[in-house]
């Protein structure tokens, strides 16, 4: 792309890549790490990502919300089981 001064779109067409984000990511890696950087598999989050920077208050709020949502799911599952049981009993009655 750099040698032939191709745009991202031209590069997409030439190499039959449908996602411009891939080419932009490869270009960023090349500019930051050189050709060797392209040989390394880049997946997942980098070390020291956002989760490490999360404030204690935000983390506590998320834990509390997670617990509330789990309780709500359990409640809805139990309610669904009760409704299904009631429907089965009504079907059995003549």
Secondary structure, 3 states (H helix, E strand, C coil): CCCCCCCHHHHHHHHCCCCHHHHHHHHHHHHHHCHHHHHCCCCCCCCCCHHHHCCHHHHHHHHHHHHHHHHHHHHHHHHHHHHHHHHHHHHHCC
